[in-house]
Amino acid sequence: FIYIGGSDGIYRVRTTVKNSFAQVALAGKAVTSLQISPSDKTKLYCTVDYPYTATGVYRIDNIRGTGTIGASNTSADFDYPQSIDLVTHSGTEKLFVTTGRPTNAENKPKAVMHWTGGASLASGWVDITGNLNDNSVRSNGKIAINKWTGLDAVMVSGSSVKLIVANGYDDSGGPGSRCGWTTWDFTGTPTWTMASSSNTSLAVGDASGEDWWLNE
């Protein structure tokens, strides 16, 4: 199967039959990113950024069948989530999400969130924004609106993950595409490295901030 997220939910395409596709979940909701569970291919994690009352992170169960919402988190922590990624750490599937919350160097609430696993998406979230916004400055002063939207995660050992994130929007009214990365051992708060000391715009993506592939 191929799963496609769009402005009207999730569609499933059968690759063995011509013109075989069906809407399977989240009708009327804009799905911005998808991740299939590697241990259970009937489960799919995704982010939604519209309508605003439904913005958040979802787990869809039985995605190969009827597709039902098994768990969700639509709290204010998730303002404009554009990217989700999943890794397996110590036998547990764990999620990373860029929330799209407006942030800057002084106000940096929960720009990047980590889910530690479990049956419910309503709990188990940890803010790993850390110093990500500390270098978010421009020649005309600090960025007033800075939304981190792009994300990629790769396990680099049995105990550490490499993360890269990109800012897809800033107060210039377009993609800021500032890039930060870290290698994190799942303890404490990660320390992020920016693309340069002046946080130079790399123009690596569009509004979603993710035209890359992270490999280790």
Phi, psi and chi 1 to 4 in degrees:
 res  aa     phi    psi   chi1   chi2   chi3   chi4
   1 PHE       -  153.1  -67.0  112.8      -      -
   2 ILE  -117.4  134.0  -62.6  172.2      -      -
   3 TYR  -111.6  132.6  -60.1   96.9      -      -
   4 ILE  -125.4  124.8  -58.4  170.4      -      -
   5 GLY  -100.7  138.4      -      -      -      -
   6 GLY  -152.6 -159.0      -      -      -      -
   7 SER   -73.5   -9.7   59.8      -      -      -
   8 ASP  -130.9   46.3 -168.7   20.9      -      -
   9 GLY    91.6 -155.0      -      -      -      -
  10 ILE  -112.3  130.7  -61.2  172.1      -      -
  11 TYR  -112.3  145.3  -77.0   78.0      -      -
  12 ARG  -113.2  129.3 -177.6 -176.3   62.3 -129.0
  13 VAL  -113.7  128.2  179.6      -      -      -
  14 ARG   -88.9  119.8 -173.3 -178.7  -64.1  -86.7
  15 THR   -78.4  -11.9   57.9      -      -      -
  16 THR   -96.8   -5.5   56.6      -      -      -
  17 VAL  -130.3  129.4  179.9      -      -      -
  18 LYS   -66.5  137.9 -173.2  176.1 -179.4  179.7
  19 ASN    57.1   33.6  -63.6  -33.7      -      -
  20 SER  -105.9  100.7  175.0      -      -      -
  21 PHE  -144.3  154.3   61.1   92.3      -      -
  22 ALA  -152.3  144.7      -      -      -      -
  23 GLN   -77.9  126.3 -173.6 -177.9   58.7      -
  24 VAL  -117.2  -15.0  -70.2      -      -      -
  25 ALA  -167.1  156.3      -      -      -      -
  26 LEU    59.5   41.4  -59.8  176.9      -      -
  27 ALA   -57.2  137.1      -      -      -      -
  28 GLY    82.5    1.8      -      -      -      -
  29 LYS  -116.5  142.0  -62.8  176.9  175.1   61.2
  30 ALA   -87.9  112.1      -      -      -      -
  31 VAL   -94.6  124.8  176.0      -      -      -
  32 THR  -105.0  -19.7   51.8      -      -      -
  33 SER  -161.1  154.9   59.5      -      -      -
  34 LEU  -135.1  149.5  -52.6  170.1      -      -
  35 GLN  -146.3  123.6  -76.6  -72.5  -36.9      -
  36 ILE   -84.2  137.9  -68.3  -75.3      -      -
  37 SER   -64.6  125.1  165.1      -      -      -
  38 PRO   -70.2  -20.8   23.7  -32.4      -      -
  39 SER   -94.1  -17.2   64.5      -      -      -
  40 ASP  -148.0   97.2 -176.0  -10.4      -      -
  41 LYS   -73.1    3.0  -62.3 -168.6 -174.2  -40.8
  42 THR   -91.1   -2.7   67.6      -      -      -
  43 LYS  -112.7  138.1  -67.7 -178.0  178.6 -179.6
  44 LEU  -134.3  133.3  178.3  148.1      -      -
  45 TYR  -103.2  144.2  -63.5   92.4      -      -
  46 CYS  -154.1  164.5   66.0      -      -      -
  47 THR  -114.5  149.2   53.0      -      -      -
  48 VAL  -129.3  134.2  166.8      -      -      -
  49 ASP  -120.1    8.5   74.4   -5.3      -      -
  50 TYR  -161.4  141.9 -177.9   84.3      -      -
  51 PRO   -69.7  163.7   27.7  -35.3      -      -
  52 TYR   -60.5  -33.4 -169.5   73.4      -      -
  53 THR   -68.0  -15.0   53.8      -      -      -
  54 ALA  -110.2    3.2      -      -      -      -
  55 THR   -60.1  132.1  -64.3      -      -      -
  56 GLY   160.0 -157.0      -      -      -      -
  57 VAL  -117.3  137.1 -178.7      -      -      -
  58 TYR  -130.3  149.8  -66.7   76.6      -      -
  59 ARG  -114.8  122.7 -170.4 -168.3   74.0 -131.9
  60 ILE  -100.8  123.0  -53.8  -58.5      -      -
  61 ASP   -95.3  157.6  -64.5  -21.2      -      -
  62 ASN    52.7   44.3 -167.2   24.9      -      -
  63 ILE   -66.3  -20.1 -166.5   64.5      -      -
  64 ARG   -84.1   -5.9  -65.9 -169.0  167.8 -154.2
  65 GLY  -120.3 -113.5      -      -      -      -
  66 THR   -81.5  -24.1   55.7      -      -      -
  67 GLY    69.8   96.4      -      -      -      -
  68 THR  -123.5  150.1   57.1      -      -      -
  69 ILE   -74.0  114.6  -61.9  175.2      -      -
  70 GLY   -91.1  -28.8      -      -      -      -
  71 ALA  -162.8  155.9      -      -      -      -
  72 SER  -159.0  162.1   64.8      -      -      -
  73 ASN  -142.3  108.5 -173.9  -34.3      -      -
  74 THR  -115.2   33.9   56.1      -      -      -
  75 SER   -73.4  172.2   72.8      -      -      -
  76 ALA   -66.6   -9.0      -      -      -      -
  77 ASP   -62.5  -24.2  -70.9  -15.8      -      -
  78 PHE  -113.1  100.9  -57.5   99.4      -      -
  79 ASP   -92.9  -44.4 -178.7   73.5      -      -
  80 TYR  -151.5   56.2 -176.0   65.7      -      -
  81 PRO   -67.6  126.8   26.2  -33.7      -      -
  82 GLN  -116.0  -22.0  -62.2  -62.0  -64.0      -
  83 SER  -139.9  139.9  -64.9      -      -      -
  84 ILE  -134.2  141.6 -170.3  170.0      -      -
  85 ASP  -140.0  157.7 -148.0  -20.4      -      -
  86 LEU  -133.7  135.4 -177.8  155.3      -      -
  87 VAL  -131.9  161.5  -61.1      -      -      -
  88 THR  -107.5  120.4  -59.8      -      -      -
  89 HIS  -128.2  123.0  171.1 -114.0      -      -
  90 SER    54.0   38.2  -61.9      -      -      -
  91 GLY    80.0    3.5      -      -      -      -
  92 THR  -117.5  133.3  -59.7      -      -      -
  93 GLU   -76.4  129.1  -67.5  177.3    0.1      -
  94 LYS  -129.3  144.0  -59.6 -177.3  176.8 -177.4
  95 LEU  -108.6  152.7  -61.7  176.0      -      -
  96 PHE  -128.9  136.3  -64.4   92.0      -      -
  97 VAL  -138.2  132.7  176.6      -      -      -
  98 THR   -88.8  121.6   43.4      -      -      -
  99 THR   -82.9  -19.2   67.1      -      -      -
 100 GLY    73.5   13.1      -      -      -      -
 101 ARG   -69.8  138.5  -72.0 -179.2   63.0  143.4
 102 PRO   -64.0  123.8  -17.7   30.3      -      -
 103 THR  -138.8  163.5   63.3      -      -      -
 104 ASN  -152.0 -169.7   57.8   30.1      -      -
 105 ALA   -64.1  -29.8      -      -      -      -
 106 GLU   -91.8  -27.6  -71.3   76.1   33.7      -
 107 ASN  -126.2   95.6 -177.8   31.0      -      -
 108 LYS  -128.2   62.6   43.1 -170.3  175.3 -174.6
 109 PRO   -83.9  116.5   31.8  -31.5      -      -
 110 LYS    50.5   51.8  -57.7  178.9  179.6  178.3
 111 ALA   -75.6  -34.7      -      -      -      -
 112 VAL  -127.5  124.7 -175.4      -      -      -
 113 MET  -117.8  146.0  -64.3  -72.5  -78.8      -
 114 HIS  -122.1  129.0  164.0   54.2      -      -
 115 TRP  -101.7  125.5 -180.0   65.3      -      -
 116 THR   -84.5   -0.6   57.1      -      -      -
 117 GLY   104.4  171.0      -      -      -      -
 118 GLY   127.1 -173.8      -      -      -      -
 119 ALA   -84.7  -24.1      -      -      -      -
 120 SER  -113.8  140.2  172.0      -      -      -
 121 LEU   -89.9   -4.6  -71.8  175.5      -      -
 122 ALA   -74.2  -17.4      -      -      -      -
 123 SER  -139.1  173.9   60.0      -      -      -
 124 GLY    89.9   12.7      -      -      -      -
 125 TRP   -93.6  139.0  -68.3   94.1      -      -
 126 VAL  -127.0  133.9  178.0      -      -      -
 127 ASP   -79.8  118.8  179.5    9.4      -      -
 128 ILE  -118.0   27.7   59.4  169.2      -      -
 129 THR   -61.4  -42.4  -53.9      -      -      -
 130 GLY    53.5 -129.5      -      -      -      -
 131 ASN   -91.8   17.7   67.2  -41.0      -      -
 132 LEU   -57.4  -35.5 -173.1   57.1      -      -
 133 ASN   -93.9    0.2  -70.7  -66.6      -      -
 134 ASP   -63.2  -29.5  -70.0   -2.4      -      -
 135 ASN  -102.7   16.4  -72.0  -35.1      -      -
 136 SER   -79.7   73.9  -67.3      -      -      -
 137 VAL  -127.5  157.8  -63.5      -      -      -
 138 ARG  -131.0  173.2  -60.1 -168.2  -38.2  179.9
 139 SER   -61.3  -26.0   59.0      -      -      -
 140 ASN  -100.0   18.0   63.8  -16.8      -      -
 141 GLY   115.5 -174.8      -      -      -      -
 142 LYS   -71.0  147.6  -69.2 -170.8  170.4   58.1
 143 ILE   -67.0  128.1  -65.6  173.3      -      -
 144 ALA   -79.5  -37.8      -      -      -      -
 145 ILE  -130.4  122.5  -60.3  174.3      -      -
 146 ASN  -137.7  105.0 -174.8   20.3      -      -
 147 LYS  -107.3  114.7  -65.9 -172.3  175.5 -174.8
 148 TRP   -82.2  122.6  -66.2   93.3      -      -
 149 THR  -127.8  -35.0   52.1      -      -      -
 150 GLY   -87.2  150.4      -      -      -      -
 151 LEU  -158.2  141.2  169.2   73.2      -      -
 152 ASP  -145.6  145.5 -150.6  -12.5      -      -
 153 ALA  -138.1  133.1      -      -      -      -
 154 VAL  -138.9  128.6  174.5      -      -      -
 155 MET   -70.0  130.2  -69.9  -63.4  -66.2      -
 156 VAL  -107.9   -7.0  -66.4      -      -      -
 157 SER  -161.7 -175.6   68.7      -      -      -
 158 GLY   -69.8  -13.2      -      -      -      -
 159 SER  -127.2   -5.1   59.0      -      -      -
 160 SER  -129.6  150.3  -65.4      -      -      -
 161 VAL  -123.3  141.2   60.7      -      -      -
 162 LYS   -99.5  128.4  180.0  168.8  -75.8 -172.6
 163 LEU  -120.0  141.6  -61.1  164.8      -      -
 164 ILE  -132.6  134.8 -176.8  170.4      -      -
 165 VAL  -131.3  156.0  -64.6      -      -      -
 166 ALA  -134.9  145.7      -      -      -      -
 167 ASN   -86.6  121.3  149.2  -38.0      -      -
 168 GLY   -98.1   -4.5      -      -      -      -
 169 TYR  -156.7  138.9  178.4   86.5      -      -
 170 ASP  -141.1 -173.1   66.3   21.9      -      -
 171 ASP   -72.2   -0.9   64.1  -24.0      -      -
 172 SER   -75.9  -11.2   66.8      -      -      -
 173 GLY    91.4    7.2      -      -      -      -
 174 GLY  -143.9 -172.3      -      -      -      -
 175 PRO   -67.7  123.4   23.2  -32.2      -      -
 176 GLY   -79.3  -37.7      -      -      -      -
 177 SER    49.8   46.6  -63.9      -      -      -
 178 ARG   -88.9  143.9  -72.3  159.3  174.0   84.6
 179 CYS  -119.5  136.9 -158.8      -      -      -
 180 GLY  -138.4  151.3      -      -      -      -
 181 TRP  -146.4  161.4   59.2   86.4      -      -
 182 THR  -157.7  154.4 -173.6      -      -      -
 183 THR  -112.4  122.9  -60.3      -      -      -
 184 TRP  -129.0  139.1 -174.6   47.0      -      -
 185 ASP  -100.0   18.3   64.0   -0.5      -      -
 186 PHE    70.3   15.3  -67.1   89.1      -      -
 187 THR  -122.2  145.1   61.4      -      -      -
 188 GLY    63.6 -152.5      -      -      -      -
 189 THR  -113.1  130.4  -57.8      -      -      -
 190 PRO   -66.5  152.6   23.2  -32.5      -      -
 191 THR  -102.6  120.9  -61.8      -      -      -
 192 TRP   -91.8  143.3  -63.7   86.9      -      -
 193 THR  -106.7  134.6  -60.4      -      -      -
 194 MET   -93.1  167.4  -55.2  -53.5  -65.9      -
 195 ALA   -61.9  -31.9      -      -      -      -
 196 SER  -159.3  168.8   74.0      -      -      -
 197 SER   -63.6  -25.6   59.1      -      -      -
 198 SER   -96.0    5.5   61.2      -      -      -
 199 ASN    59.2   50.3 -158.9   20.2      -      -
 200 THR   -60.1  137.3  -57.0      -      -      -
 201 SER   -70.2  126.9  176.7      -      -      -
 202 LEU   -98.3   -9.4  -61.9 -178.3      -      -
 203 ALA    51.6   49.3      -      -      -      -
 204 VAL   -89.1   -3.3  -64.6      -      -      -
 205 GLY  -165.5  179.4      -      -      -      -
 206 ASP   -92.2 -149.9   57.0   13.1      -      -
 207 ALA   -61.9  -24.4      -      -      -      -
 208 SER   -83.9  -14.5   65.3      -      -      -
 209 GLY    66.5   34.0      -      -      -      -
 210 GLU  -147.7   70.2   50.3  172.2  -17.2      -
 211 ASP  -105.3   74.3  -80.5  -12.8      -      -
 212 TRP  -157.6  172.6   66.6   58.7      -      -
 213 TRP  -140.4  119.5 -174.2  -92.9      -      -
 214 LEU   -90.2  126.2  175.7   62.6      -      -
 215 ASN  -131.1  147.2 -171.5   29.3      -      -
 216 GLU  -134.2      - -176.9   63.3   32.4      -
